[in-house]
Amino acid sequence: MTVSVVGIGGSLRPDSQSERALRLVLAGAAEAGAKTTALSGADLVLPFYDPAVPERTDAARRLVDELREADGVILVSPGYHGTVSGLVKNALDYVEDLREDERVYLDGRAVGCVATAAGWQAAVNTLTALRAVTHALRGWPTPLGAAINSIHTKFDEAGGCSDPGVPSTLRTIGLQVAEFALARA
């Protein structure tokens, strides 16, 4: 059986450090046999979520449809002023469109959380915020999460990293999401 893992994250800057981290986490899920989809950067440029407006853009519909079908989710956010970026938070607000589904919000799904920020305080606070949002959306944060200090850790275009332990940690998060999804399937 194949499970689906959707990754949400990155920033508006193409190929950002957080987007590169997202790709590594999704690679771990793929190595475990999951079908992966990344929604990053331009994919997340959505109107501000408004529950009173039922119409959705194509991008918003795609986000909601991908999450609806997902067996697991990866969230990667840059830390902006000590918390989740507005881009990622607005995308997560669209999960409200799943409120009347049989699987409400992210219920019963593993969610891997990763934060990248220029400093430990912002990285750890952002990771904590991602885990809190995951709980609020009824998801199951994986046991392993990652707070990455982008001052000390850099990802290159080829998927390499200045800290050799970080890619292994990120792949493990993806693996945990996929394994949880397979166990629940």
C-alpha positions in Angstrom: 0.0 0.0 0.0 1.2 3.5 -0.9 0.5 6.4 1.5 0.5 10.1 0.5 2.5 12.7 2.4 2.0 16.4 1.7 4.7 18.9 2.6 3.8 22.5 3.2 6.5 25.1 3.7 9.2 27.3 2.5 9.1 31.0 1.8 8.4 33.3 -1.1 12.1 33.2 -1.9 12.6 30.3 -4.4 14.9 27.6 -3.2 15.0 29.0 0.4 16.7 27.3 3.2 13.3 26.2 4.6 12.3 24.8 1.1 15.5 22.9 0.9 14.8 21.4 4.4 11.3 20.5 3.2 12.7 18.6 0.3 14.9 16.6 2.6 12.0 15.6 4.9 9.9 14.6 1.9 12.9 12.5 0.7 12.8 10.6 3.9 9.1 9.9 3.5 9.7 8.9 -0.2 12.5 6.5 1.0 9.8 4.8 3.2 7.6 4.3 0.1 5.3 7.3 0.4 4.1 9.3 -2.6 5.1 12.9 -1.8 3.8 16.3 -2.8 5.5 19.6 -2.0 3.5 22.8 -1.7 5.9 25.7 -1.3 6.6 29.3 -2.1 4.3 30.3 -5.0 2.0 27.4 -4.3 1.1 29.0 -0.9 0.4 32.5 -2.2 -3.3 32.5 -1.3 -5.8 35.2 -0.3 -6.1 35.7 3.4 -8.3 32.9 4.7 -11.8 34.1 5.3 -14.4 31.5 6.4 -17.2 33.8 5.3 -16.1 33.6 1.7 -16.8 30.2 0.2 -15.1 30.7 -3.1 -11.6 29.4 -3.3 -8.8 30.1 -5.8 -7.4 27.2 -7.8 -4.3 27.2 -5.5 -6.4 27.2 -2.4 -8.6 24.3 -3.7 -5.4 22.4 -4.6 -4.0 22.9 -1.1 -7.3 21.7 0.6 -7.7 18.8 -1.8 -4.1 17.6 -1.2 -4.5 17.8 2.5 -7.9 16.0 2.4 -6.2 13.1 0.6 -3.0 13.1 2.7 -2.1 10.3 5.0 0.6 12.4 6.6 1.8 16.0 6.5 5.1 17.8 6.8 5.2 21.4 8.0 8.4 23.5 7.5 8.4 27.2 8.4 11.0 29.9 8.6 10.9 31.6 11.9 9.7 35.2 11.4 9.9 37.3 14.6 9.9 34.1 16.7 6.9 32.3 15.2 5.5 30.7 12.0 5.6 32.8 8.9 2.4 34.4 7.6 2.7 32.4 4.4 2.6 29.0 6.2 0.1 30.2 8.9 -2.4 31.4 6.2 -2.0 28.0 4.4 -2.8 26.2 7.7 -5.8 28.4 8.2 -7.3 26.8 5.0 -7.4 23.5 6.9 -10.6 24.9 8.4 -12.2 23.9 5.1 -11.9 20.3 6.3 -14.0 20.9 9.4 -17.0 19.0 8.1 -15.0 16.1 6.5 -15.2 12.6 7.9 -11.5 13.1 8.8 -11.8 16.5 10.5 -8.8 18.8 10.0 -5.7 16.7 10.3 -7.3 14.1 12.6 -5.4 10.8 12.8 -2.4 12.0 10.7 1.2 12.2 11.6 2.7 15.7 11.1 6.4 16.3 11.0 7.4 19.8 12.1 10.6 21.7 11.2 11.6 25.3 11.8 14.5 27.2 10.3 15.5 30.6 11.7 18.5 32.9 12.1 19.0 32.0 15.8 18.1 29.3 18.3 15.4 31.2 20.0 13.3 31.9 16.9 13.9 28.3 15.6 12.7 26.7 18.8 9.8 29.1 19.3 8.7 28.4 15.7 8.9 24.6 16.1 6.9 24.9 19.3 4.3 27.0 17.4 4.1 24.4 14.6 3.5 21.6 17.2 0.8 23.7 18.9 -1.0 24.3 15.6 -0.7 20.6 14.8 -2.4 19.7 18.1 -5.1 22.3 17.5 -5.8 20.7 14.1 -6.0 17.2 15.7 -2.8 16.0 14.1 -0.1 13.9 15.8 3.3 15.6 15.8 6.1 13.1 15.2 8.3 12.3 18.1 11.2 14.0 16.3 11.0 17.6 15.2 13.8 19.9 14.1 14.8 23.5 15.0 17.5 24.5 12.6 19.6 27.6 13.3 20.3 28.9 9.7 23.2 31.0 11.0 25.2 27.8 11.6 23.5 25.4 9.2 23.3 25.9 5.5 21.7 23.7 2.8 23.2 23.7 -0.7 21.4 23.3 -4.0 22.3 19.6 -4.3 20.6 18.7 -1.0 23.8 18.8 1.0 24.2 20.5 4.4 27.0 22.1 6.3 26.0 20.1 9.4 26.2 16.4 8.4 23.7 15.3 11.1 20.8 17.6 10.0 19.9 15.7 6.7 19.7 12.5 8.7 17.4 14.1 11.3 15.2 15.6 8.5 14.9 12.3 6.7 14.0 10.6 10.0 11.1 13.0 10.4 9.8 12.1 7.0 10.3 8.4 7.7 8.3 8.7 11.0 5.4 10.4 9.1 5.3 7.7 6.5 5.6 4.9 9.0 2.8 6.3 11.1 0.6 6.7 8.0 1.4 3.1 6.9 0.6 1.7 10.4 -2.8 3.6 10.4 -3.7 2.6 6.8 
